[in-house]
């Protein structure tokens, strides 16, 4: 990275090399599924093999495993951008997330267990897994018939929320290990596809920045890059409903707007001054995403996921 006069390499991991990231990184390694016992030992071996100094989780799937076993990485001179399992669980459990929001003096969205909802149902409502990712298992429900069909598909481990129309924001945050919030960038989600923002725009809004700073300050030992989500009618208080203690899928927009989140992370890990400043980003920068193909020769097509039967996501 030029800003730090630093050389190094980026190593990507995935369960298959048929992954775009694996062909964009300097090196790539195949790992077991995050839920398997072999996953963390495999990552540690990759750290040793490539002399890796920093591991950055990009999905929710391995956050708790990494939190539980981060000392294995530390023993090999490697930092993992992750907090404790206690505080990771606090963020990932949607019901518990909803409990801490009022303590921060923030408006939230009425949330209840599926069992409680059934005693006094209301429609429309919004349903989602207690622990979930990428909007899998989430839906707006308009009647009892839709609710029954949704639960038949995704199971009973759900929470139900009041459906709140209005603008939706994801707010990227950098919080250093001393608990100080260094960077806050609200970005309005204009179009969302499969849980990921397809069109978005940065919004330099003092109310959103202040609210996200307050919320991030209550997250225990969560550090590094995180994001939170809220909805709001124009002029009203934002109502928060989710915290993700990792890079958000739309964080490239914040980076393009001048909030260099990867740089701040490297500065902190290297013991350098963190150059982030709250509010220091380009306002109204819009991101318009499109699909881009990567072409690569496959030595053995039969080993590719989706070879015997296509995968649908």
N, C-alpha and C positions, 0 to 999 in steps of 0.2 A: 504494500500500500504506500503510495507516494507521500501522503501526508505524514507518515511516520518513518519514512525512509526505511521501510520494512520489506523484506522478501520472505516468501514462504509459499505454501501450496494449500489448495483447498481440496479436501478429500470428501467425497459424497458417499453415503451408504444407502442401500435399499435392499429389498428382498429379491430383486432381480436387476440385472444390468440393462434390461429393457425399460429404462427410465431416462427421461431427458436430462435430469440433473447429473446422472452418471457420465453423460457424454459432454457436458459443459464444464465439469470440474477438472482439476489437474489429475486426479486419480479417483478411482471408484472401487468400492468393496461390497460384496454381497454379504448380508447379515441375516440371521434368523428373524422370524416375526417377533415384534416387540414383546409379546406376551409369553414367549418361551423362556425357559430357564437358561438356555444357552446364549440369550441375547446380550446381556451385560458382559459376560466373559469374552464374547466375540468382539465387542466394541473395545474392550481393554486390550486385546491382542492387536487390534488395528492401531490403537494409540501407540503401542510399543513399536509396531512395524514401521509406522510413518513418523514417529517422534512428534506426535500431535500435542500441542499445548493448550488447545481450547476446543471443547465440544459444545455445539450449539444445537439443541433440539428444535425441530421445525414443526412438529405435530404434537398433539396431546397424548399420543399412544404410549410414549415411553417416559413421560415426565416423572411419574411416581417411582418407577423403577430406578431412574437416574438419581432421583432425590435420595432414595434408600441406600444406594450403593456408590455414591459419588466419592467416598473415601478411596475406593479401588483406583479411581482415576487420579486422585490427588497423590497417591503413593507412587504414581508414575509421572509426576510432574505436570499433570493435566488438570485444568480448571473446567468445570461443567457449569454452564449458565443455567442454574436451577436453584431454587430455594429448598427449604425442608419439606419433607413429605406432608407434615401437618398443614403447612400453608398452601402447598400445591393442591391438596385435597379440598381445602376451604374454597379455593377458586373453582375447582372442577365440579364440585357438588352444587348444582344449581339452586337447590333449596337452601343450603347454608350461605351461598352467595347472597341470596335475597335477605337473609337475616342480618348481615353486616352492613348493608346499605343504609338502613335508618340510623345506625350508630354513627355513620359518617355524616348524618344530617342531609342525606340525599334522597330524592324522591325515587320510589321504586315502582314496580308493577305487581299488582296483587297476584300472589302465587300460593298454590296449595297442592297437597298430595292428590293423587287420582282418587283415593278413597274418600277424602273430604269433598272433592268436587262432585262425586256421585250423590252425595247427600243433598246438595243444592246446586244442580247444574245450571250453567248459563251459556248462551251462545250469542255471537261467535266467541270462541276462546282460542288460545294458542297452546299447543301441546308439544312437549319435547322430552327427551330422555333425561333422567336425573344426572347422568354423566353421558355427554355426547360430544361429537365433533363434526365439523363441516356440514351442519344442518341435517345430518342423517336422522330420520325419525321425527323431524319437526314438521308441523303443519297447522294451518288455521282450520278449525273445526266448526262447522255451521249447524250440526244437528247430531242427534243420538246415533243415527245410522252411520254417519261418517266417523264418529268416535269409535264405534264397535269395529269398523273395518280397519281403522288405524291401529288399534290395540291388537287385533288379530295378526297384523303384519309385524309390528315392532315390540309387542309385549307390554307388560303391566308396569315396568319400572319407569314411570313417567311422572312429570309434574305438569300441572295445568296453570296457565296464566291468563289474566285478563288480556284480551286482544287490544292493543293500542295502535291505532293508525297514526300516521304522521311521518316526519323526517326521521331517518335512521343514520346514526353515526358510529363509526369505529374510531377510537382515539388511541393513537400510538403513544407510548410512554417509555422514557428511559429513567430507571430508578437505580441509583448506585447502591453499593453494598452498605453504605452508612445510612441508608433509608431516605436519602435526599432525592426528590424528584428533579431531574435535570432537563427534561425535554418532554413537551406535550404537543401533539399534532392531531387536531380533530380533522377527520375526513368524512364527508357525507357520502353515503352509499346510494348511488343513483340507480344502478342496475346490478342485481345479484344473480349469479348462476351457480347452482350446486353449492351454495354456501359461500362462494368466493365472489368478491366484488369484481364486476366487469367494467363498470363505469363509475368513477368517483371524482370528488373534487375536494381540495383542502379548504378549510374554513377557519379563518383566524377569529374565533369567537371567544371573548373573555369568559363568558359564563361556562362554556364547555371546558375550557382550559382550567378554570378554577375548580370546577366539580371533579374533573379527572385527577387533578393534583391532590385534592382531599381524599379521594378514594384510594389512590395509589399509596398514600401515606399510611393506610391502615392494613397493609398486606404483609405484616410481619417481616420475614427475611426474604421475601421475593425480591429479586434484583435482576438487572439487565433490562432487556426489551420485553414489554408486555403490552397488551391492548385491552380495552374495555368497550362495551357497546351500550348504546342508549337510544331511545326514541324521544321525539319531542314535536309538539305542535309549535309552529313559529311563534316566538314570544313567550312560550311557557317554559317551566322548569324541565330540564332533561330527566328522563326516567330510565335508570340503569337496569340492566338485566343480565349482563354477562361479563366475566373477567377471564382473560386467557393469558396465563403467565408464560408467554412465548411470543415470537414474531407473529404478527398477523399476516394473512395471505395478501393483504393490500398494502403492506408496509413499503414496497418499492415506490409508491406514490409519495409517502412522507420523505423517503430518502431523496427522491428526485426534487422534492421541494426544498431541500437544503438541510434536513434533519438527518445527518449521517449516522444512523443508528449503529451500523457495524463499526464505524470508527470509534464511537464512544465506548463500545464494548471492548475493543482492543486497547484503547487508552487506559481503561480501568484495569484490565488484566495485566498490562505492562507497567502499571504504577505511574502512568503519565497523567497530567492534569486533563480532566474531561472538559472539552471545549463547548459542550452543549449549553444553550441558553434558552429558557422557556420563551416561546413566542418568536424565536428566530427561524422562520421558515417562510416560504413564498405562499401568499394567500391566493386562493382561487386557481390553483394549478389543477388542471383536469387530467385524468388518466382514462384513456379509451383502450381497453384491452382487446386483443384478437388472437386467434390461434396461430401458432407458428410451428412448422414441422421441422423435425431433425431427422436426417437420413443417415443410416448406418447399416453396414453389411452384417447379416446374422449368420454365424457359422453353423448353428444348429437350430433351425426354426422350431423343431419339436420341443425344445426346452422353453419356449417363450410362453408367458402367461397368456391365456386366451387362445392357444393353439388348438386344443381339442374342443373348446366351446367358448364363444366370445364372452368377454366380461362387460358388464353394464354398470355404470356409476352415476 
